[in-house]
């Protein structure tokens, strides 16, 4: 088994939930017959909680066209405005719904795109 660096271990701990981290501490204490000091355990739990909150706050969104609705031509126009697609490609996106119109956008851009598409009559979700 390859030895993990301190940084690799910390990154692995950041991936754990609080419950998983708590279970790890119990097994660690039993295996090495030690007791984690309370300040250390609280600091570890606080770090894990911050990591969990970080994961929950998305910063990248996909704007997915679910359906074009009744005003397909208006939706195609909006898709063209939001992207650099030509008429044929924009029509293909609209005809291929559900399909991502914009991928990896920030929250503000994604919200604006969603509003514009919904104003044209489309059904849109952010993922």
N, C-alpha and C positions, 0 to 999 in steps of 0.2 A: 504494500500500500504506500502510495506516495505521501510524503509529509506536506501538509498544507501550511502556507504562510499565515501570519497573523492577519494580514489583509484579506486573504481568502476565507479565513474563518469568520471574520467580522461580516463580510459580504454574505456568507451563508446564514449567519444569525439574523441579518436584516430581512432575509426571505421568510423567516419563521413568524408564525402568529404568536400571540402572547401565551396561548395554551401550549403550543408546541415548545416554546422557550421554557415555560414552567416545567414541563415534563422532562426536558433536557437537563435542567438544573437538578431535579430530583435524582435522575439516573447518574449524573456526574457526581453528586454528593455520595450516593451509595457506592459507586465504583471506586472512588478515591478516598472514601471514608473521611470526608471533610464536610463542613457546613459553610455555605455561602454567607458572608456577612450581610446583614440587612441593607446597609447603604449600597453595596455592590448589586444586590438583587433588585433594589428599587431603581438604580441607575440603568441596569440592563433592561428592566421592564419599561422604563420611560423611553429608552432608545428604540425599543421594539414598537412601542405605541406610536412614536413619531414616524417610524418607517411604515407602519400600517396606514396612518393618515396620509402619508405621501402617496402611497399606492392608490388610495381611494380618490384623490384629487387628480382627475385626468387633465392633461394639457394638450392632448392631440385627439382630434375628432374626425370621423368620416361622416360626410353628409350623404345620406342614402336616399335616393328617389324611390319611394315605394310604389307610387302610381301617378300617372300624368293627370288624371281627372278629365273633365270635359273640354278643357282649353289646351289641348296638346300643342298647338302651334305657339301659344304664349309660353308654355313651359320650355319648349325647344329654344325659344329666343332667350329666356333667362339662363338656360344651361350654357348657351353660347356666350352670354355676357360674363358668366362666372368662370368660364374656362377659356382656353385658347382653341377650342374645338371648332372645326368647320361645320357647315350645315349638316352634311351627311353623318359625321361622327356624333353630333349632338342629337340628331334624330335617332341614331342607333342606341344611344344611352337611354333616351326616353322610351323607345320601343322595347328595350331590354329590361325595363323596371321589373323587380327591384334591382337597382344598380347604384354603385357609389358615383356621385358626381364630383366630389372633392374628397381627397384622402389626406389625413395628417394635418388638418387645419387647426389653428388655435381656436379657442372658445368664441372669441368675438367674430372672427371670420365665418366660423361654422354657423353661428346664430344669424348673422346677416344673410348668408346664403339660404338658410332654412326659411327665413322670413320672406325673401324674394321669391323663392319657389312656391311657397304656400300662397303668396299673394297672386301668383299666376294660376293657382288652382290645383297644384300638385300636393300629394301626400308625402311628407318627408320625415325621416328619423335621423337622429344623431347617434352615432355609435362610437 
